[in-house]
Amino acid sequence: MAREVTKIELYGNEELGDIRGFDCTSGTKISKGTVLKFASPRTASASTGTGDVYAGVASADKSGTDYSTRVGCWENAILEFTSSGLVTAGQKVKTAAPGNYVMAAEDADVTSSYQIIVGTALKTGTNARIQVRVNN
C-alpha cells in the first residue's frame, strides 16, 4: 500500500500495543497501516480527506471477503507517517488528502477542532517520513 503507516513503538500491551476496536462495513478491505477516520456510531473507514476526524491506524489487514464488521486501530504509540508539506518537530498534525498523509495542524485545529489531531510530530520533514506520537 502506498504511504503505509508503520509502527515504531507501541505502548500498553507489549506485543500488540493498545488497540481500539471500531465497526466497519462488511465486505470492506482495509490494509494494515491505513489511517482511519471516525464516524458515528463508533465506525471507522479509510481516511481520504484533510482534517478527517482521526480514529487511528489499522493494526492488521481486514479482508474484503471475511464478512467481518470490526477493525482494530493502534493508539498510544509512536508511528511513522508520510508528511504532506513541511511539518516541524513538536507540531501537532492532522490527516491530509488523498489519504495516509499527515500535515501540520493550524492553531484553530488544535483549539476548536481537536478531534482531528493525529498527534505530535517527533521529527521535522517536508514530504518525508516522520515519526508521530499518537495517543487518542
C-alpha positions in Angstrom: 0.0 0.0 0.0 1.2 3.5 -0.8 2.2 5.6 2.2 1.6 2.8 4.7 1.9 3.9 8.3 4.4 1.8 10.2 4.8 1.2 13.9 7.9 2.3 15.7 6.9 1.9 19.3 3.7 0.6 20.8 2.7 1.2 24.4 0.4 -0.7 26.7 0.3 -4.4 25.7 4.0 -5.3 24.9 3.2 -7.3 21.8 0.1 -5.6 20.3 0.1 -2.2 21.9 -3.2 -0.6 22.8 -5.8 -1.5 20.2 -9.2 0.2 20.0 -12.0 -1.6 18.1 -14.4 0.0 15.7 -17.2 -1.1 13.5 -16.8 -1.1 9.7 -18.8 -2.1 6.7 -18.9 -5.8 5.9 -17.0 -6.5 2.6 -14.7 -3.5 3.0 -10.9 -4.3 2.6 -8.7 -2.3 4.9 -4.9 -2.8 4.8 -2.7 -2.7 7.9 -1.2 0.8 8.2 -4.2 2.6 6.8 -5.2 5.9 8.5 -8.8 5.6 9.6 -11.4 8.3 10.1 -14.2 8.2 12.7 -18.0 8.4 12.1 -20.8 7.9 14.5 -21.8 5.4 15.8 -18.2 4.2 16.6 -17.5 3.4 12.9 -14.1 3.6 11.1 -13.2 3.8 7.4 -10.2 4.8 5.3 -9.3 8.5 5.7 -9.3 10.3 2.4 -9.7 13.9 3.3 -7.8 16.8 5.0 -8.9 17.2 8.6 -10.9 13.9 8.9 -11.8 13.0 12.5 -9.0 10.7 13.4 -9.9 7.2 14.6 -6.5 5.5 14.5 -4.3 3.4 12.2 -5.4 -0.1 11.2 -3.4 -2.6 13.2 -4.0 -5.6 10.9 -5.2 -6.4 7.4 -9.0 -6.8 7.1 -10.1 -8.8 4.1 -12.9 -7.6 1.9 -14.3 -11.2 1.9 -14.2 -12.1 5.5 -17.7 -10.7 6.4 -16.2 -9.1 9.5 -17.6 -5.8 10.6 -14.7 -4.9 13.0 -11.4 -3.3 12.6 -8.7 -2.7 15.2 -6.7 0.6 15.4 -3.4 1.4 17.1 -3.5 4.1 19.7 -0.9 5.2 22.3 2.1 4.7 20.1 4.8 6.2 18.0 4.0 5.6 14.3 5.8 6.7 11.1 3.6 8.7 8.7 4.3 10.4 5.3 4.0 14.2 5.7 2.4 16.4 3.1 4.3 19.7 3.1 6.5 20.9 6.0 5.9 19.5 9.4 8.2 20.7 12.3 9.1 18.6 15.3 6.8 19.4 18.2 4.0 20.5 15.9 0.5 18.9 16.0 -0.5 17.1 12.8 -3.8 16.2 11.2 -4.9 13.9 8.3 -4.3 15.1 4.8 -5.8 14.2 1.4 -5.8 12.0 -0.6 -5.3 9.6 2.4 -2.5 8.2 4.5 -0.7 11.6 4.8 -0.4 13.9 7.7 0.1 17.7 7.6 0.8 20.5 10.0 -2.3 21.4 12.0 -3.2 25.1 12.3 -3.8 26.8 15.7 -7.6 26.8 15.1 -7.4 23.0 14.6 -5.8 22.5 18.0 -8.2 24.8 19.9 -11.5 24.2 18.2 -11.2 21.0 16.2 -9.0 19.0 18.5 -10.7 15.7 17.4 -8.9 15.9 14.0 -5.5 15.9 15.7 -3.5 12.8 14.9 -0.6 13.5 17.3 2.6 15.4 17.8 5.5 15.2 15.2 8.8 14.0 16.7 10.8 14.8 13.5 10.9 17.7 11.1 10.4 16.8 7.4 8.9 18.1 4.1 7.1 15.5 2.1 9.0 12.9 4.1 8.6 10.0 6.5 8.2 11.4 10.1 7.5 9.9 13.4 4.4 11.0 15.3 3.4 10.4 18.9 -0.3 9.4 18.8 -2.4 9.0 21.9 -6.0 9.4 21.1 
